[in-house]
């Protein structure tokens, strides 16, 4: 299983599992990233942080630490 951090730019993936606990997991879920959600990786900053994605019709920037908690396929 790969994480969102490892997905190449221009790919569309599906969320399989959210790792993490407590407030961090709740914050990710509040942004619309839930199991089964489609995520399109738009671009990655030059130093790799943050990652810009499209989720449920809106753009979102995620830190590398947050993207690593999201398992996708």
PDB file of N, CA, C, O and CB in Angstrom:
ATOM      1  N   UNK A   1       0.847  -1.179   0.000  1.00  0.00           N
ATOM      2  CA  UNK A   1       0.000   0.000   0.000  1.00  0.00           C
ATOM      3  C   UNK A   1       0.894   1.245   0.000  1.00  0.00           C
ATOM      4  O   UNK A   1       1.900   1.292   0.708  1.00  0.00           O
ATOM      5  CB  UNK A   1      -0.965  -0.003   1.229  1.00  0.00           C
ATOM      6  N   UNK A   2       0.522   2.248  -0.797  1.00  0.00           N
ATOM      7  CA  UNK A   2       1.309   3.481  -0.832  1.00  0.00           C
ATOM      8  C   UNK A   2       0.566   4.611  -0.143  1.00  0.00           C
ATOM      9  O   UNK A   2      -0.651   4.560   0.035  1.00  0.00           O
ATOM     10  CB  UNK A   2       1.641   3.870  -2.277  1.00  0.00           C
ATOM     11  N   UNK A   3       1.319   5.630   0.240  1.00  0.00           N
ATOM     12  CA  UNK A   3       0.719   6.784   0.883  1.00  0.00           C
ATOM     13  C   UNK A   3       0.551   7.904  -0.133  1.00  0.00           C
ATOM     14  O   UNK A   3       1.134   7.859  -1.216  1.00  0.00           O
ATOM     15  CB  UNK A   3       1.574   7.253   2.077  1.00  0.00           C
ATOM     16  N   UNK A   4      -0.240   8.900   0.213  1.00  0.00           N
ATOM     17  CA  UNK A   4      -0.476  10.034  -0.674  1.00  0.00           C
ATOM     18  C   UNK A   4       0.826  10.788  -0.966  1.00  0.00           C
ATOM     19  O   UNK A   4       0.973  11.393  -2.028  1.00  0.00           O
ATOM     20  CB  UNK A   4      -1.511  10.982  -0.056  1.00  0.00           C
ATOM     21  N   UNK A   5       1.740  10.751  -0.044  1.00  0.00           N
ATOM     22  CA  UNK A   5       3.037  11.423  -0.223  1.00  0.00           C
ATOM     23  C   UNK A   5       3.818  10.836  -1.398  1.00  0.00           C
ATOM     24  O   UNK A   5       4.585  11.552  -2.040  1.00  0.00           O
ATOM     25  CB  UNK A   5       3.872  11.316   1.061  1.00  0.00           C
ATOM     26  N   UNK A   6       3.638   9.552  -1.690  1.00  0.00           N
ATOM     27  CA  UNK A   6       4.396   8.836  -2.723  1.00  0.00           C
ATOM     28  C   UNK A   6       3.751   8.891  -4.103  1.00  0.00           C
ATOM     29  O   UNK A   6       4.361   8.442  -5.074  1.00  0.00           O
ATOM     30  CB  UNK A   6       4.567   7.402  -2.318  1.00  0.00           C
ATOM     31  N   UNK A   7       2.549   9.423  -4.219  1.00  0.00           N
ATOM     32  CA  UNK A   7       1.816   9.431  -5.486  1.00  0.00           C
ATOM     33  C   UNK A   7       2.399  10.496  -6.422  1.00  0.00           C
ATOM     34  O   UNK A   7       2.608  11.635  -6.003  1.00  0.00           O
ATOM     35  CB  UNK A   7       0.304   9.690  -5.242  1.00  0.00           C
ATOM     36  N   UNK A   8       2.663  10.137  -7.689  1.00  0.00           N
ATOM     37  CA  UNK A   8       3.203  11.125  -8.635  1.00  0.00           C
ATOM     38  C   UNK A   8       2.167  12.177  -9.043  1.00  0.00           C
ATOM     39  O   UNK A   8       0.961  11.934  -8.983  1.00  0.00           O
ATOM     40  CB  UNK A   8       3.723  10.418  -9.881  1.00  0.00           C
ATOM     41  N   UNK A   9       2.652  13.336  -9.452  1.00  0.00           N
ATOM     42  CA  UNK A   9       1.792  14.435  -9.888  1.00  0.00           C
ATOM     43  C   UNK A   9       0.981  13.998 -11.107  1.00  0.00           C
ATOM     44  O   UNK A   9       1.506  13.331 -11.998  1.00  0.00           O
ATOM     45  CB  UNK A   9       2.633  15.702 -10.215  1.00  0.00           C
ATOM     46  N   UNK A  10      -0.289  14.372 -11.147  1.00  0.00           N
ATOM     47  CA  UNK A  10      -1.165  14.034 -12.259  1.00  0.00           C
ATOM     48  C   UNK A  10      -1.938  12.747 -12.071  1.00  0.00           C
ATOM     49  O   UNK A  10      -2.711  12.361 -12.948  1.00  0.00           O
ATOM     50  CB  UNK A  10      -0.374  13.939 -13.497  1.00  0.00           C
ATOM     51  N   UNK A  11      -1.750  12.077 -10.953  1.00  0.00           N
ATOM     52  CA  UNK A  11      -2.446  10.812 -10.692  1.00  0.00           C
ATOM     53  C   UNK A  11      -3.706  11.034  -9.877  1.00  0.00           C
ATOM     54  O   UNK A  11      -3.795  11.964  -9.075  1.00  0.00           O
ATOM     55  CB  UNK A  11      -1.525   9.835  -9.966  1.00  0.00           C
ATOM     56  N   UNK A  12      -4.678  10.160 -10.099  1.00  0.00           N
ATOM     57  CA  UNK A  12      -5.891  10.145  -9.295  1.00  0.00           C
ATOM     58  C   UNK A  12      -5.904   8.849  -8.507  1.00  0.00           C
ATOM     59  O   UNK A  12      -5.724   7.772  -9.076  1.00  0.00           O
ATOM     60  CB  UNK A  12      -7.172  10.286 -10.180  1.00  0.00           C
ATOM     61  N   UNK A  13      -6.115   8.944  -7.211  1.00  0.00           N
ATOM     62  CA  UNK A  13      -6.096   7.773  -6.334  1.00  0.00           C
ATOM     63  C   UNK A  13      -7.343   7.775  -5.450  1.00  0.00           C
ATOM     64  O   UNK A  13      -8.060   8.771  -5.354  1.00  0.00           O
ATOM     65  CB  UNK A  13      -4.808   7.755  -5.462  1.00  0.00           C
ATOM     66  N   UNK A  14      -7.579   6.631  -4.810  1.00  0.00           N
ATOM     67  CA  UNK A  14      -8.703   6.471  -3.897  1.00  0.00           C
ATOM     68  C   UNK A  14      -8.173   6.217  -2.497  1.00  0.00           C
ATOM     69  O   UNK A  14      -7.248   5.427  -2.313  1.00  0.00           O
ATOM     70  CB  UNK A  14      -9.631   5.319  -4.351  1.00  0.00           C
ATOM     71  N   UNK A  15      -8.756   6.885  -1.508  1.00  0.00           N
ATOM     72  CA  UNK A  15      -8.340   6.711  -0.117  1.00  0.00           C
ATOM     73  C   UNK A  15      -8.797   5.343   0.375  1.00  0.00           C
ATOM     74  O   UNK A  15      -9.964   4.976   0.237  1.00  0.00           O
ATOM     75  CB  UNK A  15      -8.916   7.841   0.785  1.00  0.00           C
ATOM     76  N   UNK A  16      -7.855   4.592   0.954  1.00  0.00           N
ATOM     77  CA  UNK A  16      -8.154   3.269   1.487  1.00  0.00           C
ATOM     78  C   UNK A  16      -8.251   3.313   3.006  1.00  0.00           C
ATOM     79  O   UNK A  16      -9.131   2.690   3.601  1.00  0.00           O
ATOM     80  CB  UNK A  16      -7.088   2.260   1.051  1.00  0.00           C
ATOM     81  N   UNK A  17      -7.324   4.066   3.636  1.00  0.00           N
ATOM     82  CA  UNK A  17      -7.267   4.074   5.096  1.00  0.00           C
ATOM     83  C   UNK A  17      -6.618   5.362   5.580  1.00  0.00           C
ATOM     84  O   UNK A  17      -5.712   5.892   4.937  1.00  0.00           O
ATOM     85  CB  UNK A  17      -6.491   2.848   5.624  1.00  0.00           C
ATOM     86  N   UNK A  18      -7.086   5.859   6.712  1.00  0.00           N
ATOM     87  CA  UNK A  18      -6.471   7.011   7.363  1.00  0.00           C
ATOM     88  C   UNK A  18      -5.761   6.538   8.617  1.00  0.00           C
ATOM     89  O   UNK A  18      -6.377   5.952   9.508  1.00  0.00           O
ATOM     90  CB  UNK A  18      -7.527   8.102   7.702  1.00  0.00           C
ATOM     91  N   UNK A  19      -4.464   6.793   8.683  1.00  0.00           N
ATOM     92  CA  UNK A  19      -3.702   6.482   9.888  1.00  0.00           C
ATOM     93  C   UNK A  19      -3.675   7.739  10.755  1.00  0.00           C
ATOM     94  O   UNK A  19      -4.101   8.810  10.322  1.00  0.00           O
ATOM     95  CB  UNK A  19      -2.243   5.992   9.540  1.00  0.00           C
ATOM     96  N   UNK A  20      -3.186   7.606  11.946  1.00  0.00           N
ATOM     97  CA  UNK A  20      -3.148   8.751  12.851  1.00  0.00           C
ATOM     98  C   UNK A  20      -4.248   8.626  13.888  1.00  0.00           C
ATOM     99  O   UNK A  20      -5.139   7.783  13.785  1.00  0.00           O
ATOM    100  CB  UNK A  20      -3.289  10.071  12.073  1.00  0.00           C
ATOM    101  N   UNK A  21      -4.160   9.493  14.893  1.00  0.00           N
ATOM    102  CA  UNK A  21      -5.130   9.421  15.982  1.00  0.00           C
ATOM    103  C   UNK A  21      -5.584  10.809  16.394  1.00  0.00           C
ATOM    104  O   UNK A  21      -4.954  11.814  16.062  1.00  0.00           O
ATOM    105  CB  UNK A  21      -4.539   8.685  17.182  1.00  0.00           C
ATOM    106  N   UNK A  22      -6.661  10.843  17.105  1.00  0.00           N
ATOM    107  CA  UNK A  22      -7.139  12.060  17.737  1.00  0.00           C
ATOM    108  C   UNK A  22      -7.396  13.224  16.805  1.00  0.00           C
ATOM    109  O   UNK A  22      -8.033  13.083  15.761  1.00  0.00           O
ATOM    110  CB  UNK A  22      -6.182  12.476  18.742  1.00  0.00           C
ATOM    111  N   UNK A  23      -6.879  14.396  17.210  1.00  0.00           N
ATOM    112  CA  UNK A  23      -7.158  15.642  16.508  1.00  0.00           C
ATOM    113  C   UNK A  23      -6.615  15.662  15.094  1.00  0.00           C
ATOM    114  O   UNK A  23      -7.220  16.274  14.213  1.00  0.00           O
ATOM    115  CB  UNK A  23      -6.591  16.791  17.270  1.00  0.00           C
ATOM    116  N   UNK A  24      -5.487  15.004  14.854  1.00  0.00           N
ATOM    117  CA  UNK A  24      -4.896  14.994  13.509  1.00  0.00           C
ATOM    118  C   UNK A  24      -5.804  14.251  12.540  1.00  0.00           C
ATOM    119  O   UNK A  24      -6.077  14.742  11.445  1.00  0.00           O
ATOM    120  CB  UNK A  24      -3.492  14.344  13.529  1.00  0.00           C
ATOM    121  N   UNK A  25      -6.268  13.084  12.930  1.00  0.00           N
ATOM    122  CA  UNK A  25      -7.162  12.300  12.071  1.00  0.00           C
ATOM    123  C   UNK A  25      -8.473  13.044  11.850  1.00  0.00           C
ATOM    124  O   UNK A  25      -8.993  13.051  10.735  1.00  0.00           O
ATOM    125  CB  UNK A  25      -7.434  10.911  12.689  1.00  0.00           C
ATOM    126  N   UNK A  26      -9.010  13.665  12.882  1.00  0.00           N
ATOM    127  CA  UNK A  26     -10.259  14.413  12.773  1.00  0.00           C
ATOM    128  C   UNK A  26     -10.099  15.588  11.811  1.00  0.00           C
ATOM    129  O   UNK A  26     -11.004  15.867  11.025  1.00  0.00           O
ATOM    130  CB  UNK A  26     -10.711  14.912  14.155  1.00  0.00           C
ATOM    131  N   UNK A  27      -8.947  16.286  11.864  1.00  0.00           N
ATOM    132  CA  UNK A  27      -8.706  17.429  10.985  1.00  0.00           C
ATOM    133  C   UNK A  27      -8.662  16.986   9.527  1.00  0.00           C
ATOM    134  O   UNK A  27      -9.207  17.663   8.656  1.00  0.00           O
ATOM    135  CB  UNK A  27      -7.394  18.135  11.365  1.00  0.00           C
ATOM    136  N   UNK A  28      -8.012  15.844   9.256  1.00  0.00           N
ATOM    137  CA  UNK A  28      -7.937  15.318   7.886  1.00  0.00           C
ATOM    138  C   UNK A  28      -9.338  14.952   7.394  1.00  0.00           C
ATOM    139  O   UNK A  28      -9.692  15.245   6.252  1.00  0.00           O
ATOM    140  CB  UNK A  28      -6.995  14.075   7.818  1.00  0.00           C
ATOM    141  N   UNK A  29     -10.125  14.322   8.242  1.00  0.00           N
ATOM    142  CA  UNK A  29     -11.484  13.941   7.858  1.00  0.00           C
ATOM    143  C   UNK A  29     -12.362  15.175   7.645  1.00  0.00           C
ATOM    144  O   UNK A  29     -13.215  15.176   6.758  1.00  0.00           O
ATOM    145  CB  UNK A  29     -12.105  13.030   8.927  1.00  0.00           C
ATOM    146  N   UNK A  30     -12.166  16.219   8.442  1.00  0.00           N
ATOM    147  CA  UNK A  30     -12.940  17.452   8.284  1.00  0.00           C
ATOM    148  C   UNK A  30     -12.641  18.141   6.956  1.00  0.00           C
ATOM    149  O   UNK A  30     -13.477  18.889   6.451  1.00  0.00           O
ATOM    150  CB  UNK A  30     -12.650  18.407   9.437  1.00  0.00           C
ATOM    151  N   UNK A  31     -11.464  17.900   6.385  1.00  0.00           N
ATOM    152  CA  UNK A  31     -11.109  18.478   5.087  1.00  0.00           C
ATOM    153  C   UNK A  31     -11.750  17.715   3.931  1.00  0.00           C
ATOM    154  O   UNK A  31     -11.596  18.111   2.775  1.00  0.00           O
ATOM    155  CB  UNK A  31      -9.595  18.494   4.916  1.00  0.00           C
ATOM    156  N   UNK A  32     -12.465  16.628   4.222  1.00  0.00           N
ATOM    157  CA  UNK A  32     -13.148  15.873   3.173  1.00  0.00           C
ATOM    158  C   UNK A  32     -12.399  14.635   2.731  1.00  0.00           C
ATOM    159  O   UNK A  32     -12.831  13.945   1.807  1.00  0.00           O
ATOM    160  CB  UNK A  32     -13.380  16.746   1.995  1.00  0.00           C
ATOM    161  N   UNK A  33     -11.288  14.345   3.375  1.00  0.00           N
ATOM    162  CA  UNK A  33     -10.505  13.158   3.012  1.00  0.00           C
ATOM    163  C   UNK A  33     -10.968  12.008   3.892  1.00  0.00           C
ATOM    164  O   UNK A  33     -10.544  11.865   5.039  1.00  0.00           O
ATOM    165  CB  UNK A  33      -8.958  13.409   3.173  1.00  0.00           C
ATOM    166  N   UNK A  34     -11.845  11.194   3.326  1.00  0.00           N
ATOM    167  CA  UNK A  34     -12.390  10.046   4.033  1.00  0.00           C
ATOM    168  C   UNK A  34     -12.208   8.801   3.174  1.00  0.00           C
ATOM    169  O   UNK A  34     -11.857   8.896   1.998  1.00  0.00           O
ATOM    170  CB  UNK A  34     -13.886  10.264   4.381  1.00  0.00           C
ATOM    171  N   UNK A  35     -12.446   7.643   3.761  1.00  0.00           N
ATOM    172  CA  UNK A  35     -12.300   6.387   3.030  1.00  0.00           C
ATOM    173  C   UNK A  35     -13.188   6.396   1.792  1.00  0.00           C
ATOM    174  O   UNK A  35     -14.379   6.693   1.881  1.00  0.00           O
ATOM    175  CB  UNK A  35     -12.646   5.185   3.933  1.00  0.00           C
ATOM    176  N   UNK A  36     -12.608   6.071   0.634  1.00  0.00           N
ATOM    177  CA  UNK A  36     -13.350   6.028  -0.615  1.00  0.00           C
ATOM    178  C   UNK A  36     -13.302   7.311  -1.418  1.00  0.00           C
ATOM    179  O   UNK A  36     -13.748   7.326  -2.565  1.00  0.00           O
ATOM    180  CB  UNK A  36     -14.751   5.690  -0.338  1.00  0.00           C
ATOM    181  N   UNK A  37     -12.777   8.388  -0.854  1.00  0.00           N
ATOM    182  CA  UNK A  37     -12.716   9.671  -1.560  1.00  0.00           C
ATOM    183  C   UNK A  37     -11.666   9.624  -2.673  1.00  0.00           C
ATOM    184  O   UNK A  37     -10.603   9.025  -2.510  1.00  0.00           O
ATOM    185  CB  UNK A  37     -12.397  10.817  -0.572  1.00  0.00           C
ATOM    186  N   UNK A  38     -11.975  10.259  -3.799  1.00  0.00           N
ATOM    187  CA  UNK A  38     -11.040  10.355  -4.923  1.00  0.00           C
ATOM    188  C   UNK A  38     -10.159  11.582  -4.719  1.00  0.00           C
ATOM    189  O   UNK A  38     -10.661  12.665  -4.417  1.00  0.00           O
ATOM    190  CB  UNK A  38     -11.801  10.435  -6.289  1.00  0.00           C
ATOM    191  N   UNK A  39      -8.845  11.415  -4.883  1.00  0.00           N
ATOM    192  CA  UNK A  39      -7.903  12.521  -4.731  1.00  0.00           C
ATOM    193  C   UNK A  39      -7.063  12.623  -5.991  1.00  0.00           C
ATOM    194  O   UNK A  39      -6.477  11.639  -6.443  1.00  0.00           O
ATOM    195  CB  UNK A  39      -7.001  12.327  -3.478  1.00  0.00           C
ATOM    196  N   UNK A  40      -7.010  13.832  -6.559  1.00  0.00           N
ATOM    197  CA  UNK A  40      -6.167  14.113  -7.722  1.00  0.00           C
ATOM    198  C   UNK A  40      -4.986  14.952  -7.249  1.00  0.00           C
ATOM    199  O   UNK A  40      -5.175  16.016  -6.659  1.00  0.00           O
ATOM    200  CB  UNK A  40      -6.974  14.851  -8.857  1.00  0.00           C
ATOM    201  N   UNK A  41      -3.758  14.474  -7.507  1.00  0.00           N
ATOM    202  CA  UNK A  41      -2.552  15.197  -7.097  1.00  0.00           C
ATOM    203  C   UNK A  41      -2.226  16.227  -8.167  1.00  0.00           C
ATOM    204  O   UNK A  41      -1.796  15.870  -9.264  1.00  0.00           O
ATOM    205  CB  UNK A  41      -1.346  14.222  -6.871  1.00  0.00           C
ATOM    206  N   UNK A  42      -2.430  17.512  -7.852  1.00  0.00           N
ATOM    207  CA  UNK A  42      -2.229  18.601  -8.805  1.00  0.00           C
ATOM    208  C   UNK A  42      -0.760  18.975  -8.955  1.00  0.00           C
ATOM    209  O   UNK A  42      -0.240  19.023 -10.069  1.00  0.00           O
ATOM    210  CB  UNK A  42      -3.022  19.815  -8.377  1.00  0.00           C
ATOM    211  N   UNK A  43      -0.097  19.239  -7.843  1.00  0.00           N
ATOM    212  CA  UNK A  43       1.317  19.598  -7.912  1.00  0.00           C
ATOM    213  C   UNK A  43       1.964  19.451  -6.551  1.00  0.00           C
ATOM    214  O   UNK A  43       1.297  19.358  -5.521  1.00  0.00           O
ATOM    215  CB  UNK A  43       1.490  21.028  -8.430  1.00  0.00           C
ATOM    216  N   UNK A  44       3.301  19.433  -6.583  1.00  0.00           N
ATOM    217  CA  UNK A  44       4.101  19.331  -5.369  1.00  0.00           C
ATOM    218  C   UNK A  44       5.066  20.501  -5.368  1.00  0.00           C
ATOM    219  O   UNK A  44       5.658  20.816  -6.399  1.00  0.00           O
ATOM    220  CB  UNK A  44       4.860  17.959  -5.282  1.00  0.00           C
ATOM    221  N   UNK A  45       5.229  21.141  -4.234  1.00  0.00           N
ATOM    222  CA  UNK A  45       6.144  22.270  -4.118  1.00  0.00           C
ATOM    223  C   UNK A  45       7.577  21.817  -4.415  1.00  0.00           C
ATOM    224  O   UNK A  45       7.885  20.634  -4.270  1.00  0.00           O
ATOM    225  CB  UNK A  45       6.053  22.902  -2.707  1.00  0.00           C
ATOM    226  N   UNK A  46       8.458  22.737  -4.828  1.00  0.00           N
ATOM    227  CA  UNK A  46       9.828  22.368  -5.199  1.00  0.00           C
ATOM    228  C   UNK A  46      10.589  21.560  -4.145  1.00  0.00           C
ATOM    229  O   UNK A  46      11.378  20.682  -4.493  1.00  0.00           O
ATOM    230  CB  UNK A  46      10.595  23.600  -5.498  1.00  0.00           C
ATOM    231  N   UNK A  47      10.363  21.843  -2.892  1.00  0.00           N
ATOM    232  CA  UNK A  47      11.048  21.084  -1.843  1.00  0.00           C
ATOM    233  C   UNK A  47      10.197  19.923  -1.326  1.00  0.00           C
ATOM    234  O   UNK A  47      10.555  19.283  -0.337  1.00  0.00           O
ATOM    235  CB  UNK A  47      11.416  22.008  -0.686  1.00  0.00           C
ATOM    236  N   UNK A  48       9.077  19.652  -1.989  1.00  0.00           N
ATOM    237  CA  UNK A  48       8.241  18.507  -1.640  1.00  0.00           C
ATOM    238  C   UNK A  48       7.186  18.774  -0.580  1.00  0.00           C
ATOM    239  O   UNK A  48       6.418  17.875  -0.236  1.00  0.00           O
ATOM    240  CB  UNK A  48       9.097  17.409  -1.181  1.00  0.00           C
ATOM    241  N   UNK A  49       7.135  19.988  -0.057  1.00  0.00           N
ATOM    242  CA  UNK A  49       6.179  20.284   0.993  1.00  0.00           C
ATOM    243  C   UNK A  49       5.616  21.674   0.764  1.00  0.00           C
ATOM    244  O   UNK A  49       6.414  22.611   0.768  1.00  0.00           O
ATOM    245  CB  UNK A  49       6.831  20.174   2.391  1.00  0.00           C
ATOM    246  N   UNK A  50       4.362  21.900   0.571  1.00  0.00           N
ATOM    247  CA  UNK A  50       3.221  20.990   0.663  1.00  0.00           C
ATOM    248  C   UNK A  50       2.867  20.336  -0.674  1.00  0.00           C
ATOM    249  O   UNK A  50       3.464  20.626  -1.711  1.00  0.00           O
ATOM    250  CB  UNK A  50       2.019  21.734   1.191  1.00  0.00           C
ATOM    251  N   UNK A  51       1.886  19.452  -0.613  1.00  0.00           N
ATOM    252  CA  UNK A  51       1.346  18.775  -1.787  1.00  0.00           C
ATOM    253  C   UNK A  51      -0.030  19.385  -2.051  1.00  0.00           C
ATOM    254  O   UNK A  51      -0.850  19.482  -1.138  1.00  0.00           O
ATOM    255  CB  UNK A  51       1.261  17.203  -1.576  1.00  0.00           C
ATOM    256  N   UNK A  52      -0.288  19.796  -3.287  1.00  0.00           N
ATOM    257  CA  UNK A  52      -1.603  20.364  -3.619  1.00  0.00           C
ATOM    258  C   UNK A  52      -2.442  19.299  -4.295  1.00  0.00           C
ATOM    259  O   UNK A  52      -2.023  18.698  -5.285  1.00  0.00           O
ATOM    260  CB  UNK A  52      -1.468  21.619  -4.537  1.00  0.00           C
ATOM    261  N   UNK A  53      -3.640  19.066  -3.749  1.00  0.00           N
ATOM    262  CA  UNK A  53      -4.536  18.035  -4.262  1.00  0.00           C
ATOM    263  C   UNK A  53      -5.928  18.623  -4.497  1.00  0.00           C
ATOM    264  O   UNK A  53      -6.265  19.690  -3.985  1.00  0.00           O
ATOM    265  CB  UNK A  53      -4.610  16.839  -3.283  1.00  0.00           C
ATOM    266  N   UNK A  54      -6.728  17.897  -5.288  1.00  0.00           N
ATOM    267  CA  UNK A  54      -8.135  18.243  -5.468  1.00  0.00           C
ATOM    268  C   UNK A  54      -8.964  17.123  -4.851  1.00  0.00           C
ATOM    269  O   UNK A  54      -8.827  15.957  -5.221  1.00  0.00           O
ATOM    270  CB  UNK A  54      -8.493  18.453  -6.990  1.00  0.00           C
ATOM    271  N   UNK A  55      -9.825  17.493  -3.906  1.00  0.00           N
ATOM    272  CA  UNK A  55     -10.676  16.538  -3.199  1.00  0.00           C
ATOM    273  C   UNK A  55     -12.095  17.082  -3.214  1.00  0.00           C
ATOM    274  O   UNK A  55     -12.333  18.216  -2.800  1.00  0.00           O
ATOM    275  CB  UNK A  55     -10.177  16.292  -1.729  1.00  0.00           C
ATOM    276  N   UNK A  56     -13.035  16.278  -3.689  1.00  0.00           N
ATOM    277  CA  UNK A  56     -14.458  16.643  -3.683  1.00  0.00           C
ATOM    278  C   UNK A  56     -14.719  18.011  -4.314  1.00  0.00           C
ATOM    279  O   UNK A  56     -15.588  18.755  -3.859  1.00  0.00           O
ATOM    280  CB  UNK A  56     -14.985  16.635  -2.259  1.00  0.00           C
ATOM    281  N   UNK A  57     -13.955  18.339  -5.375  1.00  0.00           N
ATOM    282  CA  UNK A  57     -14.207  19.557  -6.125  1.00  0.00           C
ATOM    283  C   UNK A  57     -13.506  20.808  -5.633  1.00  0.00           C
ATOM    284  O   UNK A  57     -13.747  21.887  -6.173  1.00  0.00           O
ATOM    285  CB  UNK A  57     -15.625  19.806  -6.137  1.00  0.00           C
ATOM    286  N   UNK A  58     -12.654  20.707  -4.636  1.00  0.00           N
ATOM    287  CA  UNK A  58     -11.922  21.892  -4.196  1.00  0.00           C
ATOM    288  C   UNK A  58     -10.446  21.565  -4.001  1.00  0.00           C
ATOM    289  O   UNK A  58     -10.072  20.414  -3.776  1.00  0.00           O
ATOM    290  CB  UNK A  58     -12.523  22.447  -2.891  1.00  0.00           C
ATOM    291  N   UNK A  59      -9.609  22.616  -4.095  1.00  0.00           N
ATOM    292  CA  UNK A  59      -8.168  22.437  -3.933  1.00  0.00           C
ATOM    293  C   UNK A  59      -7.784  22.515  -2.466  1.00  0.00           C
ATOM    294  O   UNK A  59      -8.367  23.263  -1.682  1.00  0.00           O
ATOM    295  CB  UNK A  59      -7.397  23.489  -4.739  1.00  0.00           C
ATOM    296  N   UNK A  60      -6.784  21.718  -2.124  1.00  0.00           N
ATOM    297  CA  UNK A  60      -6.347  21.604  -0.746  1.00  0.00           C
ATOM    298  C   UNK A  60      -4.844  21.399  -0.726  1.00  0.00           C
ATOM    299  O   UNK A  60      -4.319  20.648  -1.548  1.00  0.00           O
ATOM    300  CB  UNK A  60      -7.075  20.449  -0.022  1.00  0.00           C
ATOM    301  N   UNK A  61      -4.146  22.039   0.183  1.00  0.00           N
ATOM    302  CA  UNK A  61      -2.707  21.827   0.351  1.00  0.00           C
ATOM    303  C   UNK A  61      -2.485  21.048   1.634  1.00  0.00           C
ATOM    304  O   UNK A  61      -3.026  21.386   2.687  1.00  0.00           O
ATOM    305  CB  UNK A  61      -1.929  23.181   0.380  1.00  0.00           C
ATOM    306  N   UNK A  62      -1.678  19.996   1.528  1.00  0.00           N
ATOM    307  CA  UNK A  62      -1.388  19.135   2.671  1.00  0.00           C
ATOM    308  C   UNK A  62       0.105  19.122   2.962  1.00  0.00           C
ATOM    309  O   UNK A  62       0.925  19.132   2.045  1.00  0.00           O
ATOM    310  CB  UNK A  62      -1.894  17.708   2.417  1.00  0.00           C
ATOM    311  N   UNK A  63       0.446  19.101   4.229  1.00  0.00           N
ATOM    312  CA  UNK A  63       1.848  18.939   4.610  1.00  0.00           C
ATOM    313  C   UNK A  63       2.261  17.489   4.355  1.00  0.00           C
ATOM    314  O   UNK A  63       1.419  16.593   4.290  1.00  0.00           O
ATOM    315  CB  UNK A  63       2.075  19.330   6.110  1.00  0.00           C
ATOM    316  N   UNK A  64       3.572  17.276   4.212  1.00  0.00           N
ATOM    317  CA  UNK A  64       4.071  15.922   3.975  1.00  0.00           C
ATOM    318  C   UNK A  64       3.681  14.972   5.103  1.00  0.00           C
ATOM    319  O   UNK A  64       3.342  13.814   4.858  1.00  0.00           O
ATOM    320  CB  UNK A  64       5.586  15.941   3.814  1.00  0.00           C
ATOM    321  N   UNK A  65       3.730  15.465   6.342  1.00  0.00           N
ATOM    322  CA  UNK A  65       3.387  14.591   7.475  1.00  0.00           C
ATOM    323  C   UNK A  65       1.939  14.125   7.393  1.00  0.00           C
ATOM    324  O   UNK A  65       1.632  12.978   7.718  1.00  0.00           O
ATOM    325  CB  UNK A  65       3.626  15.320   8.807  1.00  0.00           C
ATOM    326  N   UNK A  66       1.044  15.020   6.956  1.00  0.00           N
ATOM    327  CA  UNK A  66      -0.367  14.649   6.814  1.00  0.00           C
ATOM    328  C   UNK A  66      -0.580  13.717   5.642  1.00  0.00           C
ATOM    329  O   UNK A  66      -1.351  12.762   5.738  1.00  0.00           O
ATOM    330  CB  UNK A  66      -1.230  15.888   6.647  1.00  0.00           C
ATOM    331  N   UNK A  67       0.098  13.986   4.527  1.00  0.00           N
ATOM    332  CA  UNK A  67      -0.038  13.149   3.335  1.00  0.00           C
ATOM    333  C   UNK A  67       0.469  11.736   3.592  1.00  0.00           C
ATOM    334  O   UNK A  67      -0.022  10.781   2.991  1.00  0.00           O
ATOM    335  CB  UNK A  67       0.717  13.770   2.160  1.00  0.00           C
ATOM    336  N   UNK A  68       1.448  11.600   4.479  1.00  0.00           N
ATOM    337  CA  UNK A  68       1.995  10.278   4.786  1.00  0.00           C
ATOM    338  C   UNK A  68       1.022   9.425   5.589  1.00  0.00           C
ATOM    339  O   UNK A  68       1.154   8.201   5.605  1.00  0.00           O
ATOM    340  CB  UNK A  68       3.298  10.419   5.549  1.00  0.00           C
ATOM    341  N   UNK A  69       0.051  10.039   6.255  1.00  0.00           N
ATOM    342  CA  UNK A  69      -0.928   9.297   7.042  1.00  0.00           C
ATOM    343  C   UNK A  69      -2.079   8.748   6.213  1.00  0.00           C
ATOM    344  O   UNK A  69      -2.900   7.990   6.729  1.00  0.00           O
ATOM    345  CB  UNK A  69      -1.473  10.173   8.121  1.00  0.00           C
ATOM    346  N   UNK A  70      -2.156   9.119   4.928  1.00  0.00           N
ATOM    347  CA  UNK A  70      -3.282   8.743   4.071  1.00  0.00           C
ATOM    348  C   UNK A  70      -2.841   7.622   3.126  1.00  0.00           C
ATOM    349  O   UNK A  70      -2.040   7.847   2.219  1.00  0.00           O
ATOM    350  CB  UNK A  70      -3.807   9.977   3.263  1.00  0.00           C
ATOM    351  N   UNK A  71      -3.369   6.412   3.345  1.00  0.00           N
ATOM    352  CA  UNK A  71      -3.050   5.274   2.476  1.00  0.00           C
ATOM    353  C   UNK A  71      -4.014   5.275   1.301  1.00  0.00           C
ATOM    354  O   UNK A  71      -5.225   5.422   1.469  1.00  0.00           O
ATOM    355  CB  UNK A  71      -3.127   3.920   3.256  1.00  0.00           C
ATOM    356  N   UNK A  72      -3.447   5.106   0.094  1.00  0.00           N
ATOM    357  CA  UNK A  72      -4.239   5.178  -1.133  1.00  0.00           C
ATOM    358  C   UNK A  72      -3.934   3.999  -2.050  1.00  0.00           C
ATOM    359  O   UNK A  72      -2.970   3.261  -1.845  1.00  0.00           O
ATOM    360  CB  UNK A  72      -3.972   6.499  -1.866  1.00  0.00           C
ATOM    361  N   UNK A  73      -4.781   3.841  -3.066  1.00  0.00           N
ATOM    362  CA  UNK A  73      -4.518   2.841  -4.106  1.00  0.00           C
ATOM    363  C   UNK A  73      -4.902   3.414  -5.439  1.00  0.00           C
ATOM    364  O   UNK A  73      -4.765   2.743  -6.462  1.00  0.00           O
ATOM    365  CB  UNK A  73      -5.285   1.528  -3.841  1.00  0.00           C
TER     366      UNK A  73
END
